[in-house]
Amino acid sequence: MSVAPISAAERVQHKRRYLMCRPEHFTVSYSINPWMEPANPTDTALAVRQWQKLYDTYLELGHEVELIDPLPGLPDMVYTANGGFVIDGVFYAPRFRFEERQGEEPAFIAWARENGFEVVEPEFTNEGEGDFLLAGDVILAGRGFRSTDDSHREIARIFDREVVSLTLVDPRFYHLDTALSVLDPVVEPGQTPTIAYLPGAFDEASRAELERRFPDAILVADADGAVFGLNSASDGRNVFISPRATGFEAQLRERGYNPVLVDLSELLLGGGGIKCCTLELRGGAR
């Protein structure tokens, strides 16, 4: 990968297409990550209001948002990023590690087929764009807590792209999209997308690989990572982040991005944030 970074003057907005799911059934009734504590009360109405703000903000900035119907008994379905990984209209479906989320699999597969995507059902455990992030021509793939190494080999074969496996070591950051954000969803040949990541979330070998490939990356402090500041979406100009990630906000402004602050604090009780609620749809029928 080239090391030519994108300059602040080159930062432009690219229209994106996302899949979201209204959190009408959101609650925390079980624990499958360190953020989930069933003893703590959750406010479904507040979760819906916060989610609506994110949805409205995407639309106001010109992005397209598709919706999948929420299903009773599947409170984590709001985290649509885990529901697939999409490039050029090919929808690689999820195979969740935990039984509590496995009921979501047929719903996402059915939605993708009904909306004209070419669905590939997986052989191996993977949690979609939670662990797979497209950075230029390369797929960055998380491992250590959810998606398996076998799924990394599977997506390399399906999409015919280089896959870079990155090992997560901090259980708070159990998906790659909680510890790393691709800030440039579209790059020209010879350009390297800017990424931001939390160094402490990765093992030594993964940190070295990220440093080699992305020397211009934004290194985010633990205080900003701990409020899911890196669980963000970007259109190349606007970066949608938690308002509590104040250090990351300042870093983005210094690099020429426009931070757009959206509070999803209620959904963080389930271990998710902005990116968790946002599955990017690249290609496919409209």
C-alpha positions as CSV (number, residue, x, y, z in Angstrom):
1,M,0.0,0.0,0.0
2,S,1.2,3.5,-0.9
3,V,2.0,5.8,2.0
4,A,0.7,9.0,0.2
5,P,-1.8,10.4,2.7
6,I,-4.8,12.5,1.8
7,S,-4.3,16.1,2.6
8,A,-6.8,18.3,4.5
9,A,-7.5,20.2,1.4
10,E,-8.5,17.0,-0.4
11,R,-11.1,16.0,2.1
12,V,-14.5,15.9,0.4
13,Q,-17.8,14.4,1.3
14,H,-18.8,11.2,-0.5
15,K,-22.4,10.1,-0.4
16,R,-22.8,6.9,1.5
17,R,-25.6,4.3,1.7
18,Y,-26.3,2.7,5.1
19,L,-28.5,0.0,6.6
20,M,-30.0,0.8,10.0
21,C,-32.5,-0.8,12.4
22,R,-34.7,1.2,14.8
23,P,-34.1,0.0,18.4
24,E,-37.8,-0.6,19.2
25,H,-36.9,-3.7,21.3
26,F,-33.6,-2.5,22.7
27,T,-32.9,-3.6,26.3
28,V,-30.0,-5.4,28.1
29,S,-31.3,-8.7,29.3
30,Y,-28.1,-10.8,28.9
31,S,-24.4,-10.1,28.8
32,I,-22.1,-11.0,25.9
33,N,-19.6,-8.2,26.2
34,P,-18.2,-6.2,29.1
35,W,-20.5,-3.2,28.5
36,M,-23.7,-5.2,29.1
37,E,-25.0,-5.3,32.7
38,P,-28.6,-6.7,32.9
39,A,-28.9,-5.3,36.4
40,N,-28.7,-1.7,35.1
41,P,-32.0,-0.3,33.7
42,T,-32.3,0.7,30.1
43,D,-34.5,3.3,28.6
44,T,-35.8,2.0,25.2
45,A,-37.6,5.3,24.4
46,L,-34.3,7.2,24.9
47,A,-32.4,4.7,22.8
48,V,-35.0,5.3,20.0
49,R,-34.7,9.1,20.3
50,Q,-30.9,9.0,20.2
51,W,-30.9,6.6,17.2
52,Q,-33.4,8.8,15.4
53,K,-31.0,11.7,15.8
54,L,-28.3,9.7,14.0
55,Y,-30.7,8.6,11.3
56,D,-31.9,12.2,10.7
57,T,-28.3,13.5,10.7
58,Y,-27.3,11.1,7.9
59,L,-30.3,12.1,5.8
60,E,-29.7,15.9,6.5
61,L,-26.1,15.5,5.1
62,G,-27.3,13.8,2.0
63,H,-26.7,10.1,2.7
64,E,-29.1,7.3,1.9
65,V,-30.4,5.1,4.7
66,E,-32.2,1.8,4.2
67,L,-34.1,0.2,7.1
68,I,-34.5,-3.4,8.3
69,D,-37.5,-4.2,10.5
70,P,-36.7,-4.8,14.2
71,L,-37.8,-8.1,15.5
72,P,-39.1,-8.9,19.0
73,G,-36.6,-10.8,21.1
74,L,-33.6,-9.6,19.2
75,P,-32.6,-6.4,21.2
76,D,-29.1,-6.2,19.5
77,M,-30.5,-6.1,16.0
78,V,-30.0,-2.3,16.2
79,Y,-26.3,-3.0,15.7
80,T,-26.6,-3.6,12.0
81,A,-22.9,-3.3,11.3
82,N,-22.7,-6.9,12.6
83,G,-25.3,-8.0,10.1
84,G,-23.1,-8.3,7.1
85,F,-20.1,-7.0,5.1
86,V,-20.8,-5.6,1.6
87,I,-18.6,-4.8,-1.3
88,D,-19.7,-4.4,-4.9
89,G,-23.2,-5.7,-4.2
90,V,-22.0,-8.9,-2.6
91,F,-23.4,-9.4,0.9
92,Y,-21.3,-11.6,3.1
93,A,-23.8,-12.7,5.8
94,P,-23.0,-13.0,9.5
95,R,-22.6,-16.1,11.6
96,F,-22.8,-14.9,15.2
97,R,-20.7,-16.4,18.0
98,F,-23.3,-16.1,20.7
99,E,-26.7,-17.8,20.6
100,E,-28.4,-14.7,21.7
101,R,-27.7,-13.0,18.3
102,Q,-28.0,-16.0,16.0
103,G,-31.7,-15.3,15.4
104,E,-30.7,-12.1,13.5
105,E,-28.9,-14.1,10.8
106,P,-32.0,-15.1,8.7
107,A,-33.4,-11.6,9.0
108,F,-30.3,-10.0,7.5
109,I,-30.0,-12.6,4.8
110,A,-33.7,-12.2,3.8
111,W,-33.4,-8.4,3.7
112,A,-30.3,-8.6,1.5
113,R,-31.9,-11.0,-0.9
114,E,-35.1,-8.9,-1.1
115,N,-33.1,-5.8,-1.8
116,G,-31.1,-7.2,-4.7
117,F,-27.8,-8.1,-3.1
118,E,-25.8,-11.3,-4.0
119,V,-25.8,-13.1,-0.7
120,V,-22.9,-15.4,0.3
121,E,-23.7,-17.4,3.4
122,P,-20.6,-18.0,5.6
123,E,-19.1,-21.3,6.7
124,F,-17.3,-19.7,9.6
125,T,-18.1,-17.4,12.6
126,N,-18.0,-13.8,11.7
127,E,-19.7,-10.6,12.9
128,G,-19.8,-8.6,9.7
129,E,-18.6,-5.1,9.5
130,G,-18.0,-5.2,13.2
131,D,-14.8,-7.0,12.4
132,F,-14.2,-6.2,8.7
133,L,-13.4,-2.7,7.6
134,L,-12.5,-1.7,4.1
135,A,-9.4,0.5,3.9
136,G,-8.7,1.3,0.3
137,D,-8.3,-2.0,-1.5
138,V,-7.5,-3.9,1.7
139,I,-9.8,-5.5,4.2
140,L,-8.8,-5.0,7.8
141,A,-10.1,-7.9,9.9
142,G,-10.4,-8.2,13.6
143,R,-9.8,-11.4,15.6
144,G,-9.4,-12.4,19.2
145,F,-13.0,-12.2,20.5
146,R,-15.7,-12.8,17.8
147,S,-14.7,-13.4,14.1
148,T,-12.4,-16.4,13.5
149,D,-9.3,-16.6,11.4
150,D,-11.2,-19.0,9.1
151,S,-13.6,-16.2,8.3
152,H,-10.6,-14.0,7.4
153,R,-9.5,-16.5,4.8
154,E,-13.1,-16.9,3.6
155,I,-13.6,-13.2,2.9
156,A,-10.2,-13.0,1.1
157,R,-11.5,-15.7,-1.2
158,I,-14.9,-14.2,-1.7
159,F,-13.8,-10.7,-2.4
160,D,-10.4,-11.5,-3.9
161,R,-8.7,-8.8,-1.8
162,E,-5.9,-8.7,0.6
163,V,-7.0,-9.3,4.2
164,V,-4.9,-8.0,7.1
165,S,-5.6,-9.8,10.3
166,L,-5.4,-7.7,13.5
167,T,-5.5,-9.2,17.0
168,L,-7.7,-7.5,19.6
169,V,-6.5,-8.0,23.2
170,D,-8.7,-5.7,25.3
171,P,-12.2,-7.3,26.0
172,R,-13.8,-3.8,26.1
173,F,-13.0,-3.5,22.4
174,Y,-14.3,-6.9,21.2
175,H,-15.0,-5.8,17.6
176,L,-12.5,-4.1,15.3
177,D,-14.9,-1.2,14.7
178,T,-14.7,-0.3,18.4
179,A,-11.0,0.3,18.2
180,L,-10.3,1.4,14.7
181,S,-12.1,3.8,12.3
182,V,-11.5,4.2,8.5
183,L,-11.9,8.0,7.9
184,D,-11.6,8.0,4.1
185,P,-14.2,5.6,2.6
186,V,-13.1,6.5,-0.9
187,V,-9.5,7.0,-2.1
188,E,-7.8,7.5,-5.4
189,P,-5.2,5.1,-6.7
190,G,-1.9,5.7,-5.0
191,Q,-3.5,7.3,-1.9
192,T,-3.6,5.7,1.6
193,P,-6.8,6.2,3.6
194,T,-6.4,7.9,6.9
195,I,-7.4,5.7,9.8
196,A,-7.7,6.3,13.6
197,Y,-7.1,3.6,16.1
198,L,-6.5,2.9,19.8
199,P,-3.0,1.3,20.1
200,G,-3.7,-0.4,23.4
201,A,-6.5,-2.5,21.9
202,F,-4.1,-4.4,19.7
203,D,-1.3,-6.8,20.3
204,E,2.3,-5.8,19.5
205,A,2.4,-7.4,16.0
206,S,-0.8,-5.8,15.0
207,R,0.4,-2.4,16.2
208,A,3.5,-2.8,14.1
209,E,1.5,-3.7,11.0
210,L,-0.7,-0.7,11.4
211,E,2.3,1.6,11.9
212,R,3.8,0.2,8.7
213,R,0.7,0.5,6.6
214,F,-0.7,3.7,8.0
215,P,2.1,5.9,9.3
216,D,-0.2,9.0,9.1
217,A,-2.8,7.4,11.3
218,I,-4.5,9.2,14.2
219,L,-3.6,7.6,17.5
220,V,-6.5,7.9,19.9
221,A,-6.2,8.0,23.7
222,D,-7.9,5.4,25.9
223,A,-10.2,8.1,27.4
224,D,-11.7,8.6,23.9
225,G,-11.7,4.9,23.1
226,A,-13.5,4.1,26.3
227,V,-16.5,6.2,25.3
228,F,-16.6,4.5,21.9
229,G,-15.1,7.5,20.1
230,L,-13.6,5.2,17.5
231,N,-17.0,3.5,16.8
232,S,-17.6,6.2,14.2
233,A,-18.7,6.6,10.6
234,S,-17.2,8.9,8.1
235,D,-18.1,10.1,4.6
236,G,-14.6,11.5,4.0
237,R,-15.4,14.9,5.3
238,N,-17.9,14.5,8.1
239,V,-17.0,12.1,10.9
240,F,-19.9,11.0,13.1
241,I,-18.6,10.6,16.7
242,S,-19.6,10.5,20.3
243,P,-19.6,14.0,21.9
244,R,-17.7,12.6,24.8
245,A,-14.7,11.8,22.7
246,T,-13.3,15.4,23.0
247,G,-9.7,14.5,22.4
248,F,-10.5,12.6,19.2
249,E,-12.8,15.5,18.1
250,A,-9.8,17.9,18.4
251,Q,-7.6,15.5,16.5
252,L,-10.1,15.3,13.6
253,R,-10.4,19.0,13.4
254,E,-6.6,19.3,13.2
255,R,-6.6,16.9,10.2
256,G,-9.3,18.9,8.3
257,Y,-12.3,16.7,9.1
258,N,-15.6,18.0,10.4
259,P,-16.7,16.1,13.5
260,V,-20.5,15.6,13.8
261,L,-21.4,14.9,17.4
262,V,-24.2,12.4,18.0
263,D,-24.9,11.0,21.5
264,L,-25.8,7.3,21.6
265,S,-25.0,6.8,25.3
266,E,-28.0,4.6,25.9
267,L,-27.0,2.2,23.2
268,L,-23.5,2.1,24.6
269,L,-25.1,0.1,27.5
270,G,-25.4,-2.7,25.0
271,G,-21.8,-2.3,23.8
272,G,-22.5,-0.4,20.7
273,G,-22.2,3.1,19.2
274,I,-22.5,5.0,16.0
275,K,-20.6,2.6,13.7
276,C,-22.3,-0.4,15.3
277,C,-25.7,1.0,14.2
278,T,-24.4,1.7,10.7
279,L,-23.8,-1.0,8.0
280,E,-22.3,0.4,4.8
281,L,-24.0,-0.9,1.6
282,R,-21.4,-0.7,-1.2
283,G,-23.1,-1.4,-4.6
284,G,-26.1,-3.5,-5.1
285,A,-29.6,-2.7,-6.4
286,R,-31.3,0.5,-5.3
